[in-house]
Amino acid sequence: MSTTYSSLITGTGSYIPERRIPNESFLDHDFYDARGETYDKNNEEIIQKFKEITGIEERRYVTDDLMTSDIAAIAAERALESAGVDKESLDYILVAHNFGDVRSDNRQTDMLPSLATRVKYKLKIENEKTIPYDLPFGCPGWLEGIKQAHYYLQSGDAKRALVIGAETLSRIIDPHDRDSMIYSDGAGATLLERRETDHKTGILSHATRNDTLNQAYLLRMEGSFHPDKNGKQLYLKMNGRKLYEYALSHVPSVVRDSIDQAGLEIDDISKILIHQANEKMDEAIVKRVFRLYGRREIPDKIMPMTISWLGNSSVATIPTLLDLLLNNKLEEHSPDDLEHLVFASVGAGMNINSMVYQMPSFKQ
């Protein structure tokens, strides 16, 4: 019997901020459109429509004493603890983020040293061969980090890699932009290990796509929508309609590419863990994936969702979702009988990626 080396997820951890921010918290905000004009609708109507479209009822923000690297380190500690792994045995630490550390009293991005270096420091790792680096890749950053770590493991260059997605979007949003209600904070960490198996399992396949010609700046940094705030402070902005259209047009085919590369059919998939960007958008994407296979009916509980109570924490949504799923903390979703998982994300760049993962307990 031949030996195969598989890349397996052996530990997960997450940090969900303590501060709950319900939709009602935005009732007293002054919202403006991109032209600096107020809306015809009042805030109650704006918020109700927002909930109907996104599915978000509340989100989480970090407390003032925490930054992205802090919550990344907390999630990392929990992943190492769940795997029962010595931190000094790590070969790589990859941290996916977009804005670095942003303090509550200073909105300037701080990425020197890298967040991965800061996580290694906070974990008190002495091993000089533990290599930390950052990965800015938009919302699909954690998944792209998993892909990179997978290749380190498959090449024999590494045995263990810790991949973290962490973000504090509450620090870089425009309070006068209604889209700011989408964003939240959080961190998720995943330990990936190289293991000998008697067949290929763990990470089976992946697919990635990038479009910049007309889509590079659908997510970008710009000034406030408030007409009286003409300073140099930049905030996260997006073209929501174009993003929605782009995701529906291209994410399903990337997901199908990853499933096809794994030699599987849509009926083989136990769960689809998709970036928590917008409830209606995610549901529409999954419907289109099934239609690519000639299916009109979607199985119940195929797509776990956390956006209603966690909002969109960018790179942290999928690893947090995975951690909650595997630890049986998602209502109506059990970690039992999971075989094949599909991960998919879309975000700034514009980048799309998808991965198929087989739980190692099957067919061993």
KENU-882868 format. One record per residue (C-alpha): x negated, y, z; residue number from 0; residue in one letter; chain. Coordinates in steps of 0.1 Angstrom, whole numbers, plus 5000, padded with zeros to 4 digits. Each point is the difference from the previous one (the first is absolute). Layout:
BEGIN
+------+------+------+-----+------+-------+
:   px :   py :   pz :  nr : rest : kette :
+------+------+------+-----+------+-------+
:    X :    Y :    Z : NUM :    A :     A :
...
+------+------+------+-----+------+-------+
END
This chain:
BEGIN
+------+------+------+-----+------+-------+
:   px :   py :   pz :  nr : rest : kette :
+------+------+------+-----+------+-------+
: 5000 : 5000 : 5000 :   0 :    M :     A :
: 4985 : 5034 : 4990 :   1 :    S :     A :
: 4997 : 5028 : 5024 :   2 :    T :     A :
: 5016 : 5034 : 4993 :   3 :    T :     A :
: 4994 : 5032 : 5019 :   4 :    Y :     A :
: 5031 : 5019 : 5006 :   5 :    S :     A :
: 5006 : 5035 : 5014 :   6 :    S :     A :
: 5024 : 4997 : 5029 :   7 :    L :     A :
: 5018 : 5025 : 5022 :   8 :    I :     A :
: 4991 : 4988 : 5035 :   9 :    T :     A :
: 5010 : 5030 : 5021 :  10 :    G :     A :
: 5023 : 5031 : 4999 :  11 :    T :     A :
: 5006 : 5030 : 5021 :  12 :    G :     A :
: 5018 : 5033 : 4998 :  13 :    S :     A :
: 5005 : 5033 : 5019 :  14 :    Y :     A :
: 5035 : 5015 : 4999 :  15 :    I :     A :
: 4999 : 5035 : 5015 :  16 :    P :     A :
: 5021 : 5007 : 5031 :  17 :    E :     A :
: 5017 : 5033 : 4988 :  18 :    R :     A :
: 5033 : 4993 : 4984 :  19 :    R :     A :
: 5012 : 5027 : 4976 :  20 :    I :     A :
: 5036 : 4996 : 4991 :  21 :    P :     A :
: 5015 : 5017 : 4970 :  22 :    N :     A :
: 5018 : 5024 : 5023 :  23 :    E :     A :
: 4966 : 5016 : 5008 :  24 :    S :     A :
: 5001 : 5017 : 4966 :  25 :    F :     A :
: 5033 : 5018 : 5004 :  26 :    L :     A :
: 4983 : 5032 : 5010 :  27 :    D :     A :
: 4974 : 5000 : 4972 :  28 :    H :     A :
: 5000 : 5026 : 4973 :  29 :    D :     A :
: 4998 : 4981 : 4967 :  30 :    F :     A :
: 4991 : 5015 : 4967 :  31 :    Y :     A :
: 4996 : 4986 : 4965 :  32 :    D :     A :
: 4969 : 5002 : 4978 :  33 :    A :     A :
: 5010 : 5035 : 4989 :  34 :    R :     A :
: 5002 : 5012 : 5035 :  35 :    G :     A :
: 5038 : 5002 : 5000 :  36 :    E :     A :
: 5024 : 4986 : 5026 :  37 :    T :     A :
: 5024 : 4972 : 4993 :  38 :    Y :     A :
: 5038 : 5005 : 4995 :  39 :    D :     A :
: 5006 : 4971 : 5025 :  40 :    K :     A :
: 4995 : 5004 : 5037 :  41 :    N :     A :
: 4975 : 4978 : 5019 :  42 :    N :     A :
: 5026 : 4975 : 5012 :  43 :    E :     A :
: 5009 : 4993 : 4964 :  44 :    E :     A :
: 4964 : 4999 : 4989 :  45 :    I :     A :
: 4991 : 4975 : 5027 :  46 :    I :     A :
: 5030 : 4978 : 4993 :  47 :    Q :     A :
: 4991 : 4998 : 4963 :  48 :    K :     A :
: 4964 : 4993 : 5009 :  49 :    F :     A :
: 5011 : 4971 : 5022 :  50 :    K :     A :
: 5022 : 4985 : 4973 :  51 :    E :     A :
: 4971 : 5001 : 4974 :  52 :    I :     A :
: 4971 : 4989 : 5022 :  53 :    T :     A :
: 5016 : 4980 : 5027 :  54 :    G :     A :
: 4980 : 5018 : 5026 :  55 :    I :     A :
: 5017 : 5007 : 5034 :  56 :    E :     A :
: 4969 : 5008 : 5020 :  57 :    E :     A :
: 4962 : 4999 : 4997 :  58 :    R :     A :
: 4970 : 4999 : 5023 :  59 :    R :     A :
: 4974 : 5027 : 5007 :  60 :    Y :     A :
: 4968 : 4997 : 5020 :  61 :    V :     A :
: 4995 : 5020 : 5032 :  62 :    T :     A :
: 4977 : 5030 : 4999 :  63 :    D :     A :
: 4971 : 4981 : 5015 :  64 :    D :     A :
: 4997 : 4974 : 4972 :  65 :    L :     A :
: 4986 : 5001 : 4965 :  66 :    M :     A :
: 4999 : 4975 : 4971 :  67 :    T :     A :
: 4968 : 4983 : 5011 :  68 :    S :     A :
: 5014 : 4996 : 5035 :  69 :    D :     A :
: 5030 : 4981 : 4990 :  70 :    I :     A :
: 4980 : 4981 : 4974 :  71 :    A :     A :
: 4977 : 4988 : 5027 :  72 :    A :     A :
: 5030 : 4989 : 5022 :  73 :    I :     A :
: 5015 : 4980 : 4972 :  74 :    A :     A :
: 4966 : 4985 : 4993 :  75 :    A :     A :
: 4996 : 4989 : 5036 :  76 :    E :     A :
: 5034 : 4983 : 4999 :  77 :    R :     A :
: 4991 : 4982 : 4967 :  78 :    A :     A :
: 4967 : 4987 : 5015 :  79 :    L :     A :
: 5018 : 4989 : 5031 :  80 :    E :     A :
: 5027 : 4981 : 4981 :  81 :    S :     A :
: 4973 : 4982 : 4980 :  82 :    A :     A :
: 4979 : 4993 : 5030 :  83 :    G :     A :
: 4970 : 5013 : 4981 :  84 :    V :     A :
: 4968 : 5016 : 5014 :  85 :    D :     A :
: 4998 : 5035 : 4987 :  86 :    K :     A :
: 4962 : 4996 : 4995 :  87 :    E :     A :
: 5007 : 4973 : 4974 :  88 :    S :     A :
: 5016 : 5025 : 4975 :  89 :    L :     A :
: 4982 : 5005 : 4967 :  90 :    D :     A :
: 5021 : 5029 : 4988 :  91 :    Y :     A :
: 5025 : 5026 : 5013 :  92 :    I :     A :
: 5021 : 5016 : 4973 :  93 :    L :     A :
: 5023 : 5029 : 5009 :  94 :    V :     A :
: 5025 : 5012 : 4975 :  95 :    A :     A :
: 5013 : 5035 : 5005 :  96 :    H :     A :
: 5005 : 5032 : 4981 :  97 :    N :     A :
: 4994 : 5030 : 5024 :  98 :    F :     A :
: 4974 : 4989 : 5025 :  99 :    G :     A :
: 5003 : 5012 : 5036 : 100 :    D :     A :
: 5022 : 5030 : 5004 : 101 :    V :     A :
: 5003 : 5015 : 5034 : 102 :    R :     A :
: 5032 : 5014 : 5014 : 103 :    S :     A :
: 4984 : 5035 : 5004 : 104 :    D :     A :
: 4980 : 5001 : 4968 : 105 :    N :     A :
: 5015 : 4987 : 4967 : 106 :    R :     A :
: 4966 : 4998 : 4983 : 107 :    Q :     A :
: 4992 : 4965 : 4987 : 108 :    T :     A :
: 4970 : 4984 : 5018 : 109 :    D :     A :
: 4984 : 4970 : 4983 : 110 :    M :     A :
: 4963 : 5003 : 5011 : 111 :    L :     A :
: 4991 : 4974 : 5012 : 112 :    P :     A :
: 5025 : 4977 : 4982 : 113 :    S :     A :
: 5030 : 4987 : 5019 : 114 :    L :     A :
: 4987 : 4965 : 4997 : 115 :    A :     A :
: 4968 : 5011 : 5017 : 116 :    T :     A :
: 5021 : 5016 : 5027 : 117 :    R :     A :
: 5020 : 4968 : 5005 : 118 :    V :     A :
: 4967 : 4980 : 5003 : 119 :    K :     A :
: 4988 : 5025 : 5026 : 120 :    Y :     A :
: 5033 : 4999 : 5019 : 121 :    K :     A :
: 4999 : 4962 : 5000 : 122 :    L :     A :
: 4964 : 5002 : 5014 : 123 :    K :     A :
: 4987 : 4976 : 4974 : 124 :    I :     A :
: 4962 : 4998 : 5002 : 125 :    E :     A :
: 4994 : 4977 : 4969 : 126 :    N :     A :
: 4981 : 5020 : 4974 : 127 :    E :     A :
: 5012 : 4976 : 4973 : 128 :    K :     A :
: 5036 : 5010 : 5006 : 129 :    T :     A :
: 5005 : 5024 : 4970 : 130 :    I :     A :
: 5028 : 5026 : 5003 : 131 :    P :     A :
: 5014 : 5021 : 4972 : 132 :    Y :     A :
: 5031 : 5018 : 4990 : 133 :    D :     A :
: 5024 : 4995 : 4971 : 134 :    L :     A :
: 5022 : 5029 : 4988 : 135 :    P :     A :
: 5024 : 4984 : 4975 : 136 :    F :     A :
: 5033 : 5016 : 5008 : 137 :    G :     A :
: 5027 : 4979 : 5016 : 138 :    C :     A :
: 4987 : 4967 : 4984 : 139 :    P :     A :
: 4967 : 5005 : 5019 : 140 :    G :     A :
: 5004 : 4972 : 5025 : 141 :    W :     A :
: 5009 : 4975 : 4974 : 142 :    L :     A :
: 4970 : 5011 : 4978 : 143 :    E :     A :
: 4978 : 4996 : 5031 : 144 :    G :     A :
: 5013 : 4964 : 5004 : 145 :    I :     A :
: 4991 : 4994 : 4964 : 146 :    K :     A :
: 4965 : 5014 : 5004 : 147 :    Q :     A :
: 4995 : 4980 : 5032 : 148 :    A :     A :
: 5012 : 4969 : 4982 : 149 :    H :     A :
: 4972 : 5003 : 4975 : 150 :    Y :     A :
: 4974 : 5005 : 5026 : 151 :    Y :     A :
: 5012 : 4967 : 5016 : 152 :    L :     A :
: 5002 : 4981 : 4967 : 153 :    Q :     A :
: 4965 : 5011 : 4990 : 154 :    S :     A :
: 4986 : 4986 : 5032 : 155 :    G :     A :
: 4988 : 5035 : 5011 : 156 :    D :     A :
: 5022 : 4999 : 5030 : 157 :    A :     A :
: 5020 : 4978 : 5023 : 158 :    K :     A :
: 5022 : 5025 : 5018 : 159 :    R :     A :
: 5014 : 5034 : 4990 : 160 :    A :     A :
: 5023 : 5023 : 5019 : 161 :    L :     A :
: 5023 : 5020 : 4977 : 162 :    V :     A :
: 5020 : 5029 : 5016 : 163 :    I :     A :
: 5026 : 5024 : 4986 : 164 :    G :     A :
: 5005 : 5031 : 5022 : 165 :    A :     A :
: 5015 : 5034 : 4995 : 166 :    E :     A :
: 5013 : 5030 : 5020 : 167 :    T :     A :
: 5022 : 5017 : 4973 : 168 :    L :     A :
: 5018 : 5021 : 5026 : 169 :    S :     A :
: 4969 : 5022 : 5001 : 170 :    R :     A :
: 5000 : 5009 : 4963 : 171 :    I :     A :
: 5037 : 5005 : 4991 : 172 :    I :     A :
: 5017 : 5033 : 4992 : 173 :    D :     A :
: 5028 : 5005 : 5025 : 174 :    P :     A :
: 5019 : 5021 : 4974 : 175 :    H :     A :
: 5000 : 4972 : 4975 : 176 :    D :     A :
: 5030 : 4975 : 5004 : 177 :    R :     A :
: 4977 : 4972 : 4986 : 178 :    D :     A :
: 4980 : 5003 : 5032 : 179 :    S :     A :
: 5027 : 4980 : 5018 : 180 :    M :     A :
: 4988 : 4969 : 4981 : 181 :    I :     A :
: 4966 : 4999 : 5016 : 182 :    Y :     A :
: 4987 : 4984 : 5032 : 183 :    S :     A :
: 4970 : 4988 : 5019 : 184 :    D :     A :
: 4987 : 4965 : 5007 : 185 :    G :     A :
: 4972 : 4974 : 4996 : 186 :    A :     A :
: 4998 : 4963 : 4991 : 187 :    G :     A :
: 4970 : 4977 : 5000 : 188 :    A :     A :
: 4993 : 4966 : 4984 : 189 :    T :     A :
: 4971 : 4976 : 5005 : 190 :    L :     A :
: 4991 : 4981 : 4969 : 191 :    L :     A :
: 4977 : 4969 : 5003 : 192 :    E :     A :
: 4982 : 4977 : 4976 : 193 :    R :     A :
: 5010 : 4964 : 5008 : 194 :    R :     A :
: 4994 : 4966 : 4985 : 195 :    E :     A :
: 5032 : 4984 : 4986 : 196 :    T :     A :
: 5008 : 4970 : 4979 : 197 :    D :     A :
: 5019 : 5021 : 4975 : 198 :    H :     A :
: 5004 : 5037 : 4992 : 199 :    K :     A :
: 5022 : 5018 : 5025 : 200 :    T :     A :
: 5002 : 5034 : 5017 : 201 :    G :     A :
: 4995 : 5026 : 4974 : 202 :    I :     A :
: 5010 : 4985 : 4967 : 203 :    L :     A :
: 5002 : 5029 : 4976 : 204 :    S :     A :
: 5002 : 5038 : 4996 : 205 :    H :     A :
: 5008 : 5026 : 4974 : 206 :    A :     A :
: 4993 : 5037 : 4999 : 207 :    T :     A :
: 5010 : 5029 : 4977 : 208 :    R :     A :
: 4991 : 5037 : 4998 : 209 :    N :     A :
: 5015 : 5028 : 4980 : 210 :    D :     A :
: 4986 : 5035 : 5000 : 211 :    T :     A :
: 5007 : 5016 : 4966 : 212 :    L :     A :
: 5034 : 5014 : 5010 : 213 :    N :     A :
: 5003 : 4987 : 5036 : 214 :    Q :     A :
: 4968 : 5009 : 5018 : 215 :    A :     A :
: 5016 : 5029 : 5020 : 216 :    Y :     A :
: 5034 : 4986 : 5008 : 217 :    L :     A :
: 4986 : 5000 : 5036 : 218 :    L :     A :
: 4978 : 5030 : 5007 : 219 :    R :     A :
: 4990 : 5027 : 5025 : 220 :    M :     A :
: 5015 : 5035 : 4997 : 221 :    E :     A :
: 5010 : 5030 : 5021 : 222 :    G :     A :
: 5032 : 5002 : 5020 : 223 :    S :     A :
: 5034 : 5005 : 4984 : 224 :    F :     A :
: 5007 : 5028 : 5024 : 225 :    H :     A :
: 4998 : 5032 : 4980 : 226 :    P :     A :
: 4984 : 5020 : 5029 : 227 :    D :     A :
: 4972 : 4974 : 5006 : 228 :    K :     A :
: 4975 : 5007 : 4973 : 229 :    N :     A :
: 4969 : 4989 : 5019 : 230 :    G :     A :
: 4975 : 4975 : 4989 : 231 :    K :     A :
: 5014 : 4971 : 5020 : 232 :    Q :     A :
: 5008 : 4970 : 4978 : 233 :    L :     A :
: 5028 : 4975 : 5006 : 234 :    Y :     A :
: 5010 : 4967 : 4985 : 235 :    L :     A :
: 5024 : 5005 : 4971 : 236 :    K :     A :
: 5017 : 4976 : 4975 : 237 :    M :     A :
: 5021 : 4999 : 4970 : 238 :    N :     A :
: 5026 : 4976 : 5014 : 239 :    G :     A :
: 5021 : 4994 : 4969 : 240 :    R :     A :
: 4970 : 4993 : 4978 : 241 :    K :     A :
: 4985 : 4977 : 5026 : 242 :    L :     A :
: 5032 : 4981 : 5002 : 243 :    Y :     A :
: 5001 : 4996 : 4962 : 244 :    E :     A :
: 4964 : 4990 : 4999 : 245 :    Y :     A :
: 5003 : 4973 : 5027 : 246 :    A :     A :
: 5031 : 4985 : 4985 : 247 :    L :     A :
: 4984 : 4999 : 4965 : 248 :    S :     A :
: 4967 : 4984 : 5010 : 249 :    H :     A :
: 4999 : 4983 : 5034 : 250 :    V :     A :
: 5022 : 4970 : 4990 : 251 :    P :     A :
: 4977 : 4990 : 4972 : 252 :    S :     A :
: 4969 : 5002 : 5022 : 253 :    V :     A :
: 5018 : 4978 : 5026 : 254 :    V :     A :
: 5008 : 4975 : 4973 : 255 :    R :     A :
: 4964 : 5000 : 4988 : 256 :    D :     A :
: 4988 : 4990 : 5034 : 257 :    S :     A :
: 5027 : 4972 : 5003 : 258 :    I :     A :
: 4992 : 4987 : 4965 : 259 :    D :     A :
: 4962 : 5000 : 5007 : 260 :    Q :     A :
: 5007 : 4979 : 5031 : 261 :    A :     A :
: 5018 : 4974 : 4979 : 262 :    G :     A :
: 5033 : 5006 : 5019 : 263 :    L :     A :
: 5036 : 5008 : 4992 : 264 :    E :     A :
: 5022 : 5026 : 5018 : 265 :    I :     A :
: 5018 : 4972 : 5019 : 266 :    D :     A :
: 4967 : 4990 : 5016 : 267 :    D :     A :
: 4997 : 5034 : 5018 : 268 :    I :     A :
: 5011 : 5000 : 5037 : 269 :    S :     A :
: 4997 : 5038 : 5006 : 270 :    K :     A :
: 4992 : 5031 : 4981 : 271 :    I :     A :
: 4981 : 5025 : 5022 : 272 :    L :     A :
: 5002 : 5033 : 4982 : 273 :    I :     A :
: 4987 : 5034 : 5010 : 274 :    H :     A :
: 5026 : 5018 : 5020 : 275 :    Q :     A :
: 5005 : 5031 : 4979 : 276 :    A :     A :
: 5037 : 5003 : 4994 : 277 :    N :     A :
: 5027 : 4974 : 5007 : 278 :    E :     A :
: 5020 : 5005 : 4968 : 279 :    K :     A :
: 4968 : 5000 : 4979 : 280 :    M :     A :
: 4987 : 4968 : 5017 : 281 :    D :     A :
: 5033 : 4983 : 4995 : 282 :    E :     A :
: 5001 : 5010 : 4963 : 283 :    A :     A :
: 4964 : 4988 : 4995 : 284 :    I :     A :
: 5008 : 4966 : 5014 : 285 :    V :     A :
: 5032 : 4997 : 4979 : 286 :    K :     A :
: 4979 : 5007 : 4969 : 287 :    R :     A :
: 4974 : 4974 : 5010 : 288 :    V :     A :
: 5027 : 4974 : 5001 : 289 :    F :     A :
: 5015 : 5011 : 4967 : 290 :    R :     A :
: 4966 : 4994 : 4984 : 291 :    L :     A :
: 5006 : 4964 : 5009 : 292 :    Y :     A :
: 5036 : 5001 : 4987 : 293 :    G :     A :
: 5015 : 5001 : 5034 : 294 :    R :     A :
: 5028 : 5023 : 5010 : 295 :    R :     A :
: 5005 : 4988 : 5036 : 296 :    E :     A :
: 4973 : 5008 : 5026 : 297 :    I :     A :
: 4996 : 4976 : 5029 : 298 :    P :     A :
: 5010 : 5012 : 5034 : 299 :    D :     A :
: 4972 : 5013 : 5023 : 300 :    K :     A :
: 4974 : 4999 : 4972 : 301 :    I :     A :
: 4988 : 5035 : 5008 : 302 :    M :     A :
: 4993 : 5010 : 5036 : 303 :    P :     A :
: 5004 : 5037 : 5006 : 304 :    M :     A :
: 4988 : 5024 : 5028 : 305 :    T :     A :
: 5005 : 5033 : 4983 : 306 :    I :     A :
: 5032 : 5008 : 5019 : 307 :    S :     A :
: 4982 : 5003 : 5033 : 308 :    W :     A :
: 4963 : 5005 : 4990 : 309 :    L :     A :
: 5002 : 5022 : 4970 : 310 :    G :     A :
: 4973 : 5000 : 4973 : 311 :    N :     A :
: 4965 : 4998 : 5016 : 312 :    S :     A :
: 4982 : 4996 : 4967 : 313 :    S :     A :
: 4972 : 4974 : 5002 : 314 :    V :     A :
: 5013 : 4987 : 5034 : 315 :    A :     A :
: 5035 : 4989 : 4988 : 316 :    T :     A :
: 4991 : 4965 : 4986 : 317 :    I :     A :
: 4974 : 4989 : 5027 : 318 :    P :     A :
: 5024 : 5011 : 5027 : 319 :    T :     A :
: 5029 : 4982 : 4983 : 320 :    L :     A :
: 4978 : 4968 : 4997 : 321 :    L :     A :
: 4990 : 5002 : 5037 : 322 :    D :     A :
: 5037 : 5004 : 5011 : 323 :    L :     A :
: 5011 : 4971 : 4977 : 324 :    L :     A :
: 4973 : 4976 : 5012 : 325 :    L :     A :
: 5007 : 5008 : 5036 : 326 :    N :     A :
: 5037 : 4995 : 4996 : 327 :    N :     A :
: 5009 : 5036 : 5008 : 328 :    K :     A :
: 5022 : 5006 : 4970 : 329 :    L :     A :
: 5037 : 4995 : 5005 : 330 :    E :     A :
: 5014 : 4974 : 4975 : 331 :    E :     A :
: 4965 : 4990 : 4988 : 332 :    H :     A :
: 4982 : 4970 : 5014 : 333 :    S :     A :
: 4963 : 4991 : 4996 : 334 :    P :     A :
: 5010 : 4964 : 4998 : 335 :    D :     A :
: 5001 : 4983 : 4966 : 336 :    D :     A :
: 4980 : 5027 : 4982 : 337 :    L :     A :
: 4982 : 4986 : 4970 : 338 :    E :     A :
: 4993 : 5026 : 4973 : 339 :    H :     A :
: 4999 : 5037 : 5008 : 340 :    L :     A :
: 4999 : 5028 : 4974 : 341 :    V :     A :
: 4985 : 5034 : 5010 : 342 :    F :     A :
: 5006 : 5030 : 4978 : 343 :    A :     A :
: 4993 : 5038 : 5003 : 344 :    S :     A :
: 5001 : 5031 : 4979 : 345 :    V :     A :
: 4986 : 5035 : 5007 : 346 :    G :     A :
: 4978 : 5029 : 4994 : 347 :    A :     A :
: 4977 : 4998 : 4970 : 348 :    G :     A :
: 5023 : 4985 : 4987 : 349 :    M :     A :
: 4990 : 4965 : 5011 : 350 :    N :     A :
: 5020 : 4968 : 5002 : 351 :    I :     A :
: 4989 : 4967 : 5013 : 352 :    N :     A :
: 5014 : 4966 : 5009 : 353 :    S :     A :
: 4987 : 4968 : 5017 : 354 :    M :     A :
: 5013 : 4965 : 5005 : 355 :    V :     A :
: 4990 : 4983 : 5032 : 356 :    Y :     A :
: 5006 : 4964 : 5010 : 357 :    Q :     A :
: 5004 : 4992 : 5037 : 358 :    M :     A :
: 4972 : 4975 : 5008 : 359 :    P :     A :
: 5023 : 4977 : 5020 : 360 :    S :     A :
: 5016 : 4988 : 4968 : 361 :    F :     A :
: 4986 : 4969 : 4981 : 362 :    K :     A :
: 4969 : 4998 : 5020 : 363 :    Q :     A :
+------+------+------+-----+------+-------+
END
